[in-house]
Amino acid sequence: MGRATILHADLDAFYASVEQLLNPSLRGRPIAVGGSVVLAASYEARSYGVHGGMPGWRARQLCGDLLFVGGNFGRYQQFGDDVVSIFHDFTPRVERVSIDEAFLDVSGAVHLFGSPTEIAAAIRRRVRDEIGLPVSVGVARTKHLAKVASQVAKPDGLVAVDPAGESEFLDPLPIGLIWGVGPTTERRLHAAGIYTIGQLADTGSPILGRLLGHAVGAKLAALSVNVDERAVQPPARSKSMGAQAALGRQHATPEVIRETLGYLADRVAGRLRKANLAGRTVTVRVRFAQLRSVTRSVTLSVAVSTTLTLTEMAENLARSAIENQKEREITLLAVSVSNLSPEHSLQLELPLDALHLRRSTGRRPAFEVEACRWEVDRSVDAIRDKFGRTAVGYATAALSAADRVPEEFRELAERGPGGSQACDPNESDP
């Protein structure tokens, strides 16, 4: 059995804590970042039942003294980066999984800074003294258990799990603490009489497979007994970029598909262009109400990064994934682009070829349409850089009645290592 040398550090109520740090008059008061939707809540607000993703009107019902603040999104990134720089003072093996949390492998640092628990305590002191923010840290043998331990440590605490006592630590904890168990999975397990991680471990993979599907059941069975082979991975160059949106339970109408995929494609294509990248492989994932997912992908001869082209391809793939399926209710749509290459290395066909094709067919060739779309997207990007993301956009997404999370908040949440697959804040099921 290995040593407990993996740390999971998680800044407590990060966005709300930053607001209270910047404005001392907010300290000790119940506050929420957001407006129509609660993006984050302070621990004072959480004591009333207020939580992220809750409608603003409901939060005000629960807490009459709740104070909403707009959000200093630029400062959130700055504070998050400052905390990560402290992590790097102890070890180069830092895997940042979001703006406010990271895994650290300190196996090579114990001869310099002491035991993993002592390193965790030193990190907490420095983050508090130098930056002014509370951070909870879990110390364990695996990434999964370190993350569970950091949740148990909240708020503003430290929990180290001895490898000899892992089952004693895990067994009494609620299943909701397992990495990847979201509200839907939790409800299904509760309906089967499974409430604790120990009960989950006793159930076994075959029964869980029948309840949740083979892959999910096997994964949760392994995590319930702390089988997790994943190593801490410092950031590498992005191999893909993507985004997903949780839909609750919606009928897969053409309008829902078009609106959601247009919104996701706009986000993904914009991030590709910002990184001067384009991709040849487009993948769409559709998850149905019974937790079953269907994936479709296509690989092109040339790389693309334009919003409308990505939207059209995603719609076609989604229709292919949904047709002939008995289920008609979907809970999630995801779009990703891989096989990435630098955008500046791409070459459009010569204008002479385009002119010849137009004269012979009377239609614009596909590559000319793509070139026009590329120019439009670049203009949209320039306007957004100057006036904000909501200043301009494609009608399908911009005029949607859906209550979207503010883009500044979403962009922060998506800045994980390499900027690969982005996740909707409301989406936590496997």
C-alpha positions in Angstrom: 0.0 0.0 0.0 1.4 3.4 -1.0 1.9 6.5 1.1 -0.6 9.3 1.4 1.3 11.9 -0.7 -1.5 13.4 -2.8 -3.1 16.6 -1.8 -6.4 18.1 -2.9 -6.6 21.8 -2.2 -10.0 23.6 -2.6 -10.6 27.2 -1.9 -13.6 27.6 0.3 -16.7 29.4 -1.2 -14.1 31.0 -3.5 -16.1 33.7 -5.4 -17.9 34.8 -2.3 -14.7 34.7 -0.2 -13.0 37.0 -2.7 -15.9 39.4 -2.6 -15.6 39.5 1.2 -11.9 39.9 1.0 -12.2 42.9 -1.4 -15.0 44.5 0.6 -14.6 44.0 4.4 -18.1 45.2 5.1 -19.4 41.9 3.5 -17.5 39.7 6.0 -19.7 37.7 8.2 -22.8 38.5 6.1 -24.8 36.1 3.9 -23.9 37.1 0.3 -24.4 35.5 -3.1 -22.6 36.2 -6.4 -25.0 36.6 -9.2 -28.5 37.9 -9.6 -31.3 35.9 -11.4 -29.2 32.8 -10.6 -26.9 32.2 -7.6 -23.5 31.6 -9.0 -21.9 31.2 -5.6 -22.9 31.6 -2.0 -20.9 32.4 1.2 -21.0 30.0 4.1 -23.2 32.4 6.0 -25.7 32.1 3.1 -25.3 28.4 2.8 -26.4 28.0 6.4 -29.9 29.1 5.2 -29.9 26.6 2.4 -28.7 28.9 -0.4 -26.5 27.2 -2.9 -25.0 27.7 -6.4 -27.5 27.2 -9.3 -30.5 28.2 -7.2 -32.8 30.9 -8.7 -32.3 34.3 -7.1 -35.9 34.6 -6.0 -35.7 31.3 -4.1 -32.5 32.3 -2.4 -34.1 35.5 -1.2 -37.0 33.5 0.2 -34.7 31.3 2.2 -32.5 34.2 3.5 -34.2 37.6 3.8 -30.9 39.3 4.6 -29.1 37.9 1.5 -27.0 40.4 -0.3 -26.3 39.9 -4.0 -23.0 41.2 -5.5 -22.3 41.4 -9.2 -18.9 39.6 -9.3 -15.3 40.7 -9.9 -14.5 38.1 -12.5 -11.0 39.5 -13.4 -10.0 39.5 -9.8 -11.1 35.8 -9.4 -8.7 34.7 -12.0 -5.9 36.8 -10.4 -6.5 35.3 -6.9 -6.8 31.8 -8.3 -3.4 32.2 -10.1 -1.8 33.6 -7.0 -2.8 30.6 -5.0 -1.6 28.1 -7.6 1.8 29.9 -7.6 2.1 29.0 -3.9 1.4 25.4 -4.7 4.3 25.5 -7.2 6.6 26.7 -4.4 6.2 23.2 -2.9 6.1 20.9 -5.9 6.1 21.1 -9.7 3.5 18.3 -9.9 0.4 20.5 -9.7 -2.8 19.5 -11.6 -5.2 22.4 -11.7 -8.7 21.1 -12.3 -10.5 24.5 -12.0 -9.9 28.0 -11.0 -10.2 27.2 -7.3 -9.0 23.7 -6.8 -5.9 21.6 -7.7 -4.2 18.3 -6.9 -0.6 18.2 -5.8 1.8 15.2 -5.7 4.3 16.0 -2.9 6.1 12.6 -2.9 9.3 14.3 -4.1 9.0 17.3 -1.7 8.9 15.5 1.7 12.7 15.7 2.2 12.5 19.4 1.8 9.3 20.5 3.5 8.4 17.6 5.9 5.5 15.1 5.8 2.6 15.6 3.4 0.4 16.7 6.3 3.0 19.3 7.3 3.2 20.5 3.7 -0.6 20.8 3.6 -0.6 22.9 6.8 2.2 25.1 5.4 0.2 25.7 2.2 -2.9 26.6 4.2 -0.9 29.1 6.3 0.7 30.8 3.3 -2.6 31.1 1.4 -4.3 32.6 4.4 -1.4 34.9 5.3 -0.2 36.0 1.9 -3.5 36.1 0.0 -6.2 36.2 2.7 -8.4 33.3 1.5 -9.4 30.1 3.3 -8.5 26.8 1.7 -9.4 23.3 2.7 -6.9 20.5 2.0 -7.3 16.7 1.9 -4.3 14.4 2.1 -4.6 10.8 1.0 -3.1 8.0 -1.1 -5.3 8.6 -4.2 -6.8 11.5 -6.0 -10.4 10.3 -5.3 -9.8 10.0 -1.5 -7.9 13.3 -1.3 -10.9 15.1 -2.9 -13.3 13.4 -0.5 -11.1 14.4 2.4 -11.0 18.0 1.4 -14.8 18.1 1.3 -14.9 16.6 4.8 -12.4 19.3 5.9 -14.6 22.2 4.8 -14.8 24.9 5.8 -11.2 26.0 6.2 -9.8 22.7 7.5 -7.3 19.9 6.9 -8.0 16.2 6.9 -5.4 13.5 6.3 -6.4 9.9 5.7 -4.1 7.2 6.9 -3.7 4.4 4.3 -4.4 1.8 7.0 -7.8 3.4 7.9 -9.3 4.2 4.5 -12.3 2.1 4.8 -13.1 3.3 8.3 -12.9 6.9 6.9 -15.0 6.3 3.8 -17.7 3.8 4.9 -19.9 6.1 7.0 -19.7 9.1 4.5 -22.7 9.9 2.3 -22.6 8.7 -1.3 -22.9 12.3 -2.6 -19.2 12.9 -1.6 -18.0 10.4 -4.2 -16.4 12.1 -7.2 -19.0 12.0 -10.1 -22.1 11.2 -8.1 -24.6 14.0 -9.0 -28.2 14.5 -8.0 -29.7 12.1 -10.5 -27.3 9.2 -9.5 -27.8 10.0 -5.9 -31.6 9.8 -6.1 -31.3 6.4 -7.9 -29.0 5.0 -5.2 -31.2 6.4 -2.4 -34.2 4.7 -4.1 -32.3 1.4 -3.9 -31.6 1.9 -0.2 -27.9 3.0 -0.7 -27.0 6.0 1.4 -23.4 5.6 2.5 -20.2 4.8 0.7 -19.9 1.6 2.8 -23.3 0.5 1.6 -22.2 1.3 -1.9 -19.1 -0.9 -1.5 -21.2 -3.8 -0.1 -23.6 -3.6 -3.0 -21.0 -4.6 -5.6 -20.4 -3.8 -9.3 -23.0 -6.3 -10.8 -26.0 -4.8 -9.0 -24.7 -1.2 -9.5 -24.4 -2.0 -13.2 -28.0 -3.0 -13.4 -29.0 0.2 -11.5 -26.8 2.7 -13.3 -25.3 1.0 -16.3 -22.2 -1.1 -16.5 -19.6 1.6 -16.9 -20.9 3.9 -14.2 -21.6 1.0 -11.8 -18.1 -0.4 -12.2 -16.6 3.1 -11.7 -18.5 3.8 -8.5 -17.9 0.3 -7.1 -14.1 0.9 -7.5 -14.2 4.4 -6.0 -16.2 3.2 -3.0 -13.2 1.0 -2.0 -10.7 3.7 -3.1 -9.4 2.0 -6.2 -8.2 4.9 -8.2 -5.0 4.6 -10.4 -5.0 8.1 -11.7 -1.8 10.0 -11.2 -1.5 13.8 -10.7 -0.9 15.2 -14.2 0.6 18.6 -14.7 -1.0 20.5 -17.6 0.0 19.5 -21.1 -0.9 20.9 -24.4 -4.6 20.7 -25.1 -5.7 17.8 -27.3 -9.3 18.9 -27.6 -11.6 21.7 -26.7 -15.3 21.2 -25.8 -18.3 22.3 -23.9 -21.4 20.7 -22.5 -24.8 21.8 -21.2 -27.1 20.0 -18.7 -30.7 20.3 -19.9 -32.6 18.8 -17.0 -35.1 16.6 -18.9 -36.2 18.0 -22.2 -37.8 16.5 -25.3 -35.3 16.4 -28.2 -37.0 18.8 -30.4 -35.2 20.5 -33.4 -35.5 23.8 -31.6 -33.8 22.5 -28.4 -31.1 20.8 -30.4 -30.4 23.9 -32.6 -30.4 26.4 -29.7 -28.3 24.4 -27.4 -25.7 23.3 -29.9 -25.5 26.8 -31.4 -24.7 28.1 -28.0 -22.1 25.4 -27.3 -20.5 25.7 -30.8 -20.2 29.5 -30.3 -18.3 28.9 -27.0 -16.0 26.2 -28.4 -15.3 27.9 -31.7 -14.5 31.2 -29.9 -12.0 29.4 -27.6 -10.4 27.7 -30.6 -9.9 31.0 -32.4 -8.6 32.7 -29.3 -5.9 30.0 -29.1 -5.2 30.2 -32.8 -6.3 26.6 -33.3 -8.6 24.7 -35.5 -9.7 21.0 -35.5 -10.5 18.3 -37.9 -12.6 16.0 -35.7 -16.0 17.1 -34.3 -17.7 14.9 -31.7 -21.2 15.3 -30.2 -22.5 13.4 -27.1 -26.2 13.1 -26.3 -27.2 11.8 -22.9 -30.7 10.4 -22.4 -32.9 10.5 -19.3 -31.9 7.0 -18.3 -28.2 8.0 -18.1 -27.4 6.3 -21.4 -25.1 8.3 -23.7 -24.7 8.1 -27.5 -21.7 9.6 -29.2 -21.2 10.5 -32.9 -18.1 12.0 -34.5 -16.8 13.0 -37.9 -13.2 13.7 -39.1 -12.8 16.3 -41.9 -10.1 16.6 -44.5 -9.4 20.2 -43.3 -9.5 21.8 -39.9 -12.3 24.3 -39.0 -12.9 26.9 -36.2 -15.9 28.8 -37.5 -19.0 29.0 -35.4 -21.7 28.3 -38.0 -19.8 25.4 -39.6 -19.3 23.8 -36.2 -23.0 24.4 -35.4 -24.2 22.7 -38.6 -21.9 19.7 -38.1 -22.9 19.3 -34.5 -26.6 19.4 -35.4 -26.2 16.7 -38.0 -24.2 14.5 -35.6 -26.9 15.0 -32.9 -29.7 14.1 -35.2 -27.7 10.9 -36.2 -27.3 10.1 -32.5 -31.0 10.6 -31.6 -32.7 9.0 -34.6 -33.9 5.4 -34.1 -33.6 5.8 -30.3 -36.7 4.8 -28.3 -35.9 7.5 -25.7 -36.9 11.0 -26.7 -36.0 12.9 -23.5 -32.4 14.1 -23.3 -30.5 15.5 -20.3 -27.2 16.7 -21.7 -25.6 17.8 -25.0 -21.8 18.1 -25.5 -19.6 19.3 -28.4 -15.9 18.8 -28.7 -13.3 19.5 -31.4 -10.0 17.4 -31.6 -7.2 16.8 -34.0 -6.1 20.3 -33.4 -3.5 22.2 -35.4 -2.3 25.9 -35.5 -4.8 28.0 -37.4 -2.1 30.0 -39.1 -0.9 26.8 -40.8 -4.1 26.4 -42.7 -4.3 27.5 -46.3 -7.5 28.4 -48.2 -7.8 27.6 -51.9 -6.7 30.3 -54.3 -9.3 32.9 -55.2 -8.8 32.0 -58.9 -10.2 28.5 -58.1 -13.2 29.9 -56.3 -14.0 32.2 -59.2 -13.8 29.3 -61.7 -16.1 27.1 -59.5 -18.7 29.9 -59.1 -18.8 30.5 -62.9 -19.3 26.8 -63.6 -21.9 26.0 -60.9 -23.5 29.3 -60.0 -23.0 28.5 -56.3 -20.4 29.6 -53.8 -17.9 26.8 -53.2 -17.7 25.5 -49.6 -14.3 26.8 -49.0 -15.4 30.3 -50.0 -18.3 30.1 -47.6 -15.9 29.0 -44.9 -13.6 31.9 -45.6 -16.5 34.4 -45.3 -17.6 32.8 -42.0 -14.1 33.0 -40.7 -14.0 36.8 -41.5 -17.4 37.3 -39.8 -16.2 35.4 -36.7 -13.1 37.4 -36.4 -15.2 40.6 -36.5 -17.4 39.1 -33.8 -14.4 38.2 -31.7 -13.0 41.8 -32.0 -16.3 43.4 -30.9 -16.5 41.0 -27.9 -12.9 41.7 -26.9 -13.7 45.4 -26.8 -17.3 45.5 -25.5 -17.9 42.2 -23.8 -19.3 38.8 -25.0 -22.9 39.8 -24.9 -22.4 42.8 -27.3 -22.8 40.7 -30.4 -23.6 37.1 -31.3 -25.5 34.7 -33.5 -29.3 35.0 -33.2 -29.9 31.3 -32.3 -27.9 31.6 -29.1 -28.1 35.4 -28.4 -31.9 35.5 -28.6 -32.4 32.3 -26.6 -34.8 32.6 -23.6 -32.7 30.1 -21.7 -31.3 31.4 -18.3 -27.6 31.0 -19.1 -24.8 31.4 -16.6 -22.9 34.7 -17.3 -20.1 34.1 -19.8 -17.4 35.7 -17.6 -18.3 33.1 -14.9 -18.4 30.2 -17.3 -15.0 31.2 -18.9 -13.4 31.1 -15.5 -14.9 27.7 -14.7 -13.6 26.4 -18.1 -9.9 27.5 -17.5 -8.7 24.1 -16.4 -5.4 22.5 -17.4 -5.0 22.9 -21.2 -8.6 24.2 -21.5 -9.9 20.9 -22.7 -13.4 19.7 -22.0 -15.5 22.3 -20.3 -18.4 21.4 -18.0 -21.6 23.1 -17.1 -21.6 24.0 -13.4 -24.9 22.1 -13.0 -23.5 18.9 -14.5 -21.9 16.5 -12.1 -23.1 13.0 -13.0 -20.6 10.7 -14.7 
